Protein backbone atom coordinates (compact mmCIF):
# COMPACT_ATOMS: atom_id res chain seq x y z
CA UNK A 1 0.00 0.00 0.00
CA UNK A 2 2.82 2.39 0.84
CA UNK A 3 4.33 1.78 -2.61
CA UNK A 4 1.24 3.34 -4.23
CA UNK A 5 2.45 6.86 -3.39
CA UNK A 6 0.46 9.74 -1.93
CA UNK A 7 -3.05 8.54 -1.06
CA UNK A 8 -4.50 11.94 -0.25
CA UNK A 9 -7.84 12.51 -1.95
CA UNK A 10 -7.27 13.43 -5.60
CA UNK A 11 -3.75 11.98 -5.76
CA UNK A 12 -2.96 9.07 -8.16
CA UNK A 13 -2.15 6.85 -5.18
CA UNK A 14 -5.70 7.30 -3.91
CA UNK A 15 -7.16 5.76 -7.07
CA UNK A 16 -4.53 3.02 -7.04
CA UNK A 17 -5.42 2.19 -3.43
CA UNK A 18 -9.11 1.89 -4.34
CA UNK A 19 -8.21 -0.57 -7.10
CA UNK A 20 -5.98 -2.50 -4.69
CA UNK A 21 -8.73 -2.85 -2.07
CA UNK A 22 -11.31 -3.86 -4.67
CA UNK A 23 -9.02 -6.51 -6.18
CA UNK A 24 -8.09 -7.90 -2.75
CA UNK A 25 -11.74 -8.29 -1.73
CA UNK A 26 -12.63 -10.01 -4.99
CA UNK A 27 -9.66 -12.32 -4.55
CA UNK A 28 -11.00 -13.26 -1.10
CA UNK A 29 -14.39 -14.18 -2.55
CA UNK A 30 -16.39 -11.04 -1.73
CA UNK A 31 -18.98 -9.54 -4.03
CA UNK A 32 -17.70 -6.02 -4.60
CA UNK A 33 -19.78 -2.89 -5.20
CA UNK A 34 -18.55 0.64 -5.66
CA UNK A 35 -20.30 3.87 -4.79
CA UNK A 36 -18.80 6.76 -6.76
CA UNK A 37 -19.01 10.11 -5.03
CA UNK A 38 -17.50 13.55 -5.60
CA UNK A 39 -15.71 15.24 -2.72
CA UNK A 40 -14.12 18.68 -2.61
CA UNK A 41 -10.43 18.63 -1.69
CA UNK A 42 -7.34 20.82 -2.21
CA UNK A 43 -5.56 20.18 -5.51
CA UNK A 44 -2.19 21.59 -6.53
CA UNK A 45 -2.37 23.26 -9.95
CA UNK A 46 1.35 24.16 -10.01
CA UNK A 47 4.27 24.51 -7.59
CA UNK A 48 7.48 26.16 -8.78
CA UNK A 49 10.62 27.66 -7.29
CA UNK A 50 12.97 29.62 -9.54
CA UNK A 51 16.31 31.39 -9.12
CA UNK A 52 16.17 35.07 -10.17
CA UNK A 53 19.30 36.58 -11.70
CA UNK A 54 20.40 40.21 -11.49
CA UNK A 55 18.82 40.92 -14.85
CA UNK A 56 15.47 39.57 -13.73
CA UNK A 57 15.77 36.29 -15.62
CA UNK A 58 14.41 33.25 -13.79
CA UNK A 59 15.33 29.58 -14.05
CA UNK A 60 13.90 26.61 -12.21
CA UNK A 61 15.86 25.14 -9.33
CA UNK A 62 16.15 21.59 -10.64
CA UNK A 63 17.39 20.20 -7.32
CA UNK A 64 14.53 21.57 -5.23
CA UNK A 65 10.88 20.57 -4.96
CA UNK A 66 8.32 22.60 -3.04
CA UNK A 67 4.96 21.32 -1.80
CA UNK A 68 2.05 23.42 -0.48
CA UNK A 69 0.87 22.74 3.04
CA UNK A 70 -2.78 22.25 3.94
CA UNK A 71 -5.12 25.22 3.37
CA UNK A 72 -5.85 27.66 6.15
CA UNK A 73 -9.49 26.69 6.55
CA UNK A 74 -11.11 27.56 3.18
CA UNK A 75 -8.06 29.48 1.94
CA UNK A 76 -5.52 27.36 0.03
CA UNK A 77 -1.93 28.40 -0.67
CA UNK A 78 -1.81 30.79 -3.64
CA UNK A 79 0.90 33.20 -4.80
CA UNK A 80 0.22 36.04 -7.23
CA UNK A 81 0.20 34.81 -10.83
CA UNK A 82 3.59 36.46 -11.45
CA UNK A 83 5.00 34.83 -8.33
CA UNK A 84 6.35 35.91 -4.97
CA UNK A 85 9.99 37.05 -4.96
CA UNK A 86 12.55 37.52 -2.21
CA UNK A 87 15.90 36.61 -0.68
CA UNK A 88 16.11 33.04 0.60
CA UNK A 89 17.13 33.30 4.26
CA UNK A 90 17.58 30.63 6.93
CA UNK A 91 15.52 31.71 9.92
CA UNK A 92 17.66 30.21 12.65
CA UNK A 93 17.97 31.69 16.18
CA UNK A 94 21.06 33.74 15.24
CA UNK A 95 19.38 35.35 12.23
CA UNK A 96 16.18 36.08 14.11
CA UNK A 97 18.24 37.73 16.85
CA UNK A 98 20.51 39.85 14.62
CA UNK A 99 18.44 40.78 11.58
CA UNK A 100 15.99 43.66 11.81
CA UNK A 101 14.36 43.81 8.35
CA UNK A 102 12.57 40.75 6.96
CA UNK A 103 10.31 42.49 4.46
CA UNK A 104 12.12 41.07 1.40
CA UNK A 105 12.70 37.62 2.84
CA UNK A 106 11.43 34.19 1.84
CA UNK A 107 12.21 32.28 5.00
CA UNK A 108 13.52 28.75 5.45
CA UNK A 109 13.10 27.02 8.80
CA UNK A 110 15.09 23.87 9.50
CA UNK A 111 12.65 21.53 11.22
CA UNK A 112 15.26 19.55 13.13
CA UNK A 113 16.00 19.25 16.85
CA UNK A 114 17.85 22.30 18.15
CA UNK A 115 17.52 24.22 14.88
CA UNK A 116 14.31 26.13 15.59
CA UNK A 117 14.10 29.28 17.67
CA UNK A 118 11.96 28.26 20.68
CA UNK A 119 10.07 31.57 20.55
CA UNK A 120 9.03 30.99 16.93
CA UNK A 121 9.03 27.22 16.43
CA UNK A 122 6.82 26.25 13.52
CA UNK A 123 4.25 28.98 14.18
CA UNK A 124 3.89 30.65 10.78
CA UNK A 125 2.00 33.63 12.22
CA UNK A 126 5.06 34.70 14.21
CA UNK A 127 7.23 34.78 11.09
CA UNK A 128 4.53 36.62 9.16
CA UNK A 129 4.52 39.35 11.81
CA UNK A 130 8.20 39.98 11.07
CA UNK A 131 7.32 40.68 7.44
CA UNK A 132 8.58 37.35 6.02
CA UNK A 133 6.85 36.92 2.65
CA UNK A 134 6.62 33.13 2.68
CA UNK A 135 7.76 30.23 4.84
CA UNK A 136 9.52 27.06 3.66
CA UNK A 137 9.87 24.11 6.04
CA UNK A 138 12.77 21.76 5.31
CA UNK A 139 15.15 19.19 6.78
CA UNK A 140 18.68 18.41 5.59
CA UNK A 141 17.88 14.69 5.59
CA UNK A 142 14.66 15.11 3.62
CA UNK A 143 11.03 15.80 4.45
CA UNK A 144 10.47 12.30 5.79
CA UNK A 145 12.83 13.14 8.66
CA UNK A 146 10.60 15.95 9.95
CA UNK A 147 8.64 15.31 13.13
CA UNK A 148 5.39 16.82 11.92
CA UNK A 149 3.83 16.36 15.34
CA UNK A 150 6.22 19.05 16.51
CA UNK A 151 4.05 21.42 14.47
CA UNK A 152 1.12 20.64 16.74
CA UNK A 153 0.36 22.59 19.90
CA UNK A 154 -0.25 19.91 22.58
CA UNK A 155 -2.73 21.98 24.60
CA UNK A 156 -5.05 22.56 21.65
CA UNK A 157 -4.00 19.85 19.20
CA UNK A 158 -3.89 22.54 16.51
CA UNK A 159 -1.08 23.02 14.03
CA UNK A 160 1.21 26.02 13.99
CA UNK A 161 1.58 25.56 10.25
CA UNK A 162 -2.14 25.40 9.49
CA UNK A 163 -4.71 27.87 10.78
CA UNK A 164 -8.47 27.77 11.20
CA UNK A 165 -8.48 31.40 10.01
CA UNK A 166 -8.73 31.67 6.20
CA UNK A 167 -5.60 33.77 5.64
CA UNK A 168 -3.54 33.34 2.47
CA UNK A 169 0.01 33.09 3.78
CA UNK A 170 2.33 31.01 1.58
CA UNK A 171 3.56 27.95 3.51
CA UNK A 172 5.52 25.25 1.71
CA UNK A 173 7.56 22.16 2.46
CA UNK A 174 10.86 22.09 0.56
CA UNK A 175 13.25 19.27 -0.27
CA UNK A 176 16.77 19.19 1.19
CA UNK A 177 18.28 20.93 -1.85
CA UNK A 178 16.87 24.23 -0.63
CA UNK A 179 19.81 24.65 1.77
CA UNK A 180 22.20 24.92 -1.19
CA UNK A 181 20.49 28.10 -2.34
CA UNK A 182 20.43 30.16 0.85
CA UNK A 183 21.27 33.78 0.10
CA UNK A 184 19.97 33.60 -3.46
CA UNK A 185 17.00 35.50 -4.80
CA UNK A 186 14.13 33.18 -5.65
CA UNK A 187 10.61 33.35 -6.99
CA UNK A 188 7.76 31.11 -5.83
CA UNK A 189 4.80 30.31 -8.06
CA UNK A 190 2.20 28.14 -6.37
CA UNK A 191 -1.51 27.63 -6.79
CA UNK A 192 -3.83 25.29 -4.91
CA UNK A 193 -7.56 25.13 -5.66
CA UNK A 194 -10.47 23.37 -4.05
CA UNK A 195 -11.64 20.88 -6.67
CA UNK A 196 -14.33 18.21 -6.75
CA UNK A 197 -12.50 14.91 -6.79
CA UNK A 198 -14.24 11.71 -7.88
CA UNK A 199 -13.60 8.83 -5.50
CA UNK A 200 -15.10 5.47 -4.66
CA UNK A 201 -16.36 3.85 -1.50
CA UNK A 202 -15.75 0.12 -1.80
CA UNK A 203 -18.27 -2.34 -0.37
CA UNK A 204 -17.35 -6.00 -0.15
CA UNK A 205 -20.20 -8.37 0.70
CA UNK A 206 -19.72 -11.90 1.98
CA UNK A 207 -23.04 -13.68 2.47
CA UNK A 208 -23.67 -16.24 5.16
CA UNK A 209 -24.77 -19.65 3.92
CA UNK A 210 -28.20 -19.11 5.49
CA UNK A 211 -30.23 -15.90 4.96
CA UNK A 212 -29.32 -13.36 7.64
CA UNK A 213 -31.11 -10.24 8.85
CA UNK A 214 -27.96 -8.83 10.44
CA UNK A 215 -24.49 -8.07 9.14
CA UNK A 216 -21.08 -7.54 10.64
CA UNK A 217 -19.77 -4.26 9.17
CA UNK A 218 -16.02 -3.58 9.14
CA UNK A 219 -14.58 -0.24 8.04
CA UNK A 220 -11.20 1.32 7.35
CA UNK A 221 -10.34 4.07 4.85
CA UNK A 222 -7.76 3.57 2.13
CA UNK A 223 -6.74 7.23 1.84
CA UNK A 224 -4.21 9.07 4.01
CA UNK A 225 -4.09 12.48 5.71
CA UNK A 226 -1.03 14.71 5.70
CA UNK A 227 0.22 18.21 6.42
CA UNK A 228 1.42 18.01 2.78
CA UNK A 229 -1.35 16.62 0.51
CA UNK A 230 1.06 15.99 -2.38
CA UNK A 231 3.09 13.75 -0.06
CA UNK A 232 0.75 11.52 1.94
CA UNK A 233 2.20 7.98 2.22
CA UNK A 234 0.21 7.42 5.43
CA UNK A 235 1.96 4.49 7.12
CA UNK A 236 -0.47 4.26 10.07
CA UNK A 237 -3.63 4.55 7.91
CA UNK A 238 -2.14 1.92 5.60
CA UNK A 239 -1.87 -0.41 8.60
CA UNK A 240 -5.62 -0.09 9.16
CA UNK A 241 -6.33 -0.83 5.50
CA UNK A 242 -4.03 -3.86 5.52
CA UNK A 243 -5.65 -5.17 8.70
CA UNK A 244 -9.11 -4.76 7.16
CA UNK A 245 -8.09 -6.81 4.12
CA UNK A 246 -6.55 -9.52 6.31
CA UNK A 247 -9.73 -9.71 8.39
CA UNK A 248 -11.74 -10.03 5.19
CA UNK A 249 -9.50 -12.85 4.01
CA UNK A 250 -9.83 -14.68 7.32
CA UNK A 251 -13.62 -14.31 7.44
CA UNK A 252 -13.91 -15.55 3.87
CA UNK A 253 -12.04 -18.70 4.87
CA UNK A 254 -14.66 -19.26 7.60
CA UNK A 255 -17.69 -18.41 5.44
CA UNK A 256 -19.35 -21.78 6.04
CA UNK A 257 -19.65 -21.03 9.77
CA UNK A 258 -20.91 -17.45 9.54
CA UNK A 259 -24.27 -16.62 11.12
CA UNK A 260 -24.28 -13.08 9.73
CA UNK A 261 -23.41 -11.49 6.44
CA UNK A 262 -20.11 -9.57 6.41
CA UNK A 263 -19.90 -6.14 4.81
CA UNK A 264 -16.43 -4.64 4.43
CA UNK A 265 -16.36 -0.89 3.70
CA UNK A 266 -13.38 1.21 2.65
CA UNK A 267 -13.58 4.84 1.57
CA UNK A 268 -11.17 7.25 -0.07
CA UNK A 269 -12.46 10.50 1.43
CA UNK A 270 -11.87 10.18 5.16
CA UNK A 271 -9.58 13.24 5.03
CA UNK A 272 -12.58 15.40 4.11
CA UNK A 273 -14.89 14.95 7.09
CA UNK A 274 -15.34 11.22 6.44
CA UNK A 275 -17.38 11.91 3.31
CA UNK A 276 -17.41 8.22 2.40
CA UNK A 277 -19.01 7.31 5.74
CA UNK A 278 -21.51 10.13 5.37
CA UNK A 279 -22.60 8.67 2.06
CA UNK A 280 -22.81 5.21 3.64
CA UNK A 281 -25.19 6.63 6.26
CA UNK A 282 -27.20 8.22 3.49
CA UNK A 283 -27.82 4.93 1.69
CA UNK A 284 -28.53 3.22 5.01
CA UNK A 285 -30.99 5.88 6.12
CA UNK A 286 -33.67 3.24 6.43
CA UNK A 287 -33.35 0.42 8.89
CA UNK A 288 -32.25 -2.60 6.88
CA UNK A 289 -34.89 -4.87 8.42
CA UNK A 290 -37.87 -2.51 8.71
CA UNK A 291 -39.84 -0.09 6.61
CA UNK A 292 -39.35 2.95 8.86
CA UNK A 293 -36.43 5.32 8.52
CA UNK A 294 -33.66 6.17 10.95
CA UNK A 295 -35.09 9.05 13.01
CA UNK A 296 -31.68 10.42 13.96
CA UNK A 297 -30.69 10.73 10.31
CA UNK A 298 -34.11 12.19 9.48
CA UNK A 299 -33.43 14.94 12.01
CA UNK A 300 -29.95 15.64 10.66
CA UNK A 301 -30.67 15.39 6.96
CA UNK A 302 -34.17 14.31 5.93
CA UNK A 303 -34.40 12.46 2.67
CA UNK A 304 -37.37 11.29 0.63
CA UNK A 305 -38.79 7.98 1.81
CA UNK A 306 -38.63 4.88 -0.29
CA UNK A 307 -41.93 3.90 -1.86
CA UNK A 308 -41.51 0.27 -0.95
CA UNK A 309 -40.15 -1.70 1.96
CA UNK A 310 -36.62 -2.92 1.41
CA UNK A 311 -35.96 -6.59 0.62
CA UNK A 312 -35.11 -8.89 3.50
CA UNK A 313 -31.47 -9.55 4.25
CA UNK A 314 -28.93 -6.93 5.26
CA UNK A 315 -26.47 -7.54 2.43
CA UNK A 316 -29.27 -7.53 -0.14
CA UNK A 317 -30.63 -4.30 1.34
CA UNK A 318 -27.26 -2.60 0.96
CA UNK A 319 -26.92 -3.90 -2.59
CA UNK A 320 -30.36 -2.47 -3.45
CA UNK A 321 -29.60 0.92 -1.97
CA UNK A 322 -26.29 1.25 -3.78
CA UNK A 323 -28.04 0.42 -7.04
TAGI-V670317 format. One record per backbone hydrogen bond with DSSP energy under -1.0 kcal/mol. CO is the residue of the C=O (numbers start at 1). NH is the residue of the N-H. E is the energy in kcal/mol with one decimal. If there is no record, write none. Layout:
# TAGI-V670317
CO_NH_E, CO_NH_E
This chain:
# TAGI-V670317
1_4_-1.6, 2_5_-1.3, 8_11_-2.6, 11_14_-1.4, 11_15_-1.1, 12_16_-2.2, 13_17_-2.1, 14_18_-1.8, 15_19_-2.0, 16_20_-2.0, 17_21_-2.6, 18_22_-2.4, 19_23_-2.4, 20_24_-2.3, 21_25_-2.3, 22_26_-2.1, 23_27_-2.4, 24_28_-1.3, 25_30_-2.5, 26_29_-1.4, 31_205_-3.2, 33_203_-3.1, 35_201_-2.3, 37_199_-2.6, 39_197_-3.0, 41_195_-2.7, 43_193_-2.6, 46_191_-2.4, 48_189_-2.2, 49_61_-2.2, 50_187_-2.5, 51_59_-2.1, 53_56_-1.8, 57_53_-3.3, 59_51_-3.4, 60_62_-1.1, 61_64_-1.5, 65_175_-2.2, 67_173_-3.0, 71_73_-1.2, 72_75_-2.4, 75_72_-2.5, 77_192_-1.2, 80_83_-1.5, 84_188_-2.9, 86_186_-2.7, 87_106_-3.0, 88_183_-3.3, 89_108_-2.6, 90_92_-1.5, 92_96_-2.5, 93_97_-1.5, 94_98_-2.1, 95_99_-2.7, 102_105_-1.5, 104_87_-2.9, 105_133_-2.7, 106_89_-1.9, 107_136_-2.8, 108_91_-3.2, 109_138_-2.3, 110_112_-2.2, 112_115_-2.2, 117_120_-1.6, 117_121_-3.6, 120_123_-2.3, 123_126_-1.1, 124_128_-2.4, 125_129_-1.9, 127_132_-1.6, 128_131_-1.4, 134_107_-2.2, 135_172_-2.7, 136_109_-2.8, 137_174_-2.8, 138_111_-2.7, 139_142_-1.9, 142_145_-1.6, 143_146_-1.6, 146_148_-1.3, 147_150_-1.8, 148_151_-1.6, 149_152_-1.8, 151_160_-3.5, 153_156_-1.0, 153_157_-2.9, 158_153_-3.6, 160_124_-2.2, 165_167_-2.7, 167_169_-1.5, 170_135_-2.5, 171_69_-2.1, 172_137_-2.9, 173_67_-2.7, 175_178_-1.9, 176_179_-1.6, 177_180_-1.5, 178_181_-1.6, 181_184_-2.0, 184_88_-3.0, 185_52_-3.0, 186_86_-2.1, 187_50_-2.5, 188_84_-2.4, 189_48_-2.7, 190_79_-2.7, 191_45_-2.6, 191_46_-1.3, 193_43_-3.0, 195_41_-2.2, 197_39_-2.3, 199_37_-2.9, 201_35_-2.4, 202_266_-2.1, 203_33_-3.0, 204_264_-3.0, 205_31_-2.7, 206_262_-2.9, 212_314_-1.1, 214_261_-1.7, 216_263_-2.9, 218_265_-3.3, 227_70_-1.6, 228_231_-2.2, 232_7_-2.6, 234_238_-2.0, 235_239_-1.5, 236_240_-1.4, 237_241_-2.0, 238_242_-2.8, 239_243_-2.4, 240_244_-2.3, 241_245_-2.1, 242_246_-2.0, 243_247_-2.6, 244_248_-2.3, 245_249_-2.0, 246_250_-2.3, 247_251_-2.7, 248_252_-2.2, 249_253_-1.5, 252_255_-1.4, 254_257_-1.8, 255_258_-1.4, 261_216_-3.0, 262_206_-2.9, 263_218_-2.4, 264_204_-3.1, 265_220_-1.7, 266_202_-3.2, 267_222_-2.6, 269_272_-1.1, 269_275_-1.7, 270_274_-1.5, 274_278_-2.2, 275_279_-2.1, 276_280_-1.7, 277_281_-2.5, 278_282_-1.6, 279_283_-2.0, 280_284_-1.5, 282_285_-1.3, 285_294_-2.5, 287_290_-1.5, 292_287_-1.5, 294_298_-2.2, 295_299_-2.1, 296_300_-1.8, 297_301_-3.3, 313_317_-2.3, 314_318_-2.2, 315_319_-2.3, 316_320_-2.3, 317_321_-2.2, 318_322_-2.5, 319_323_-1.5
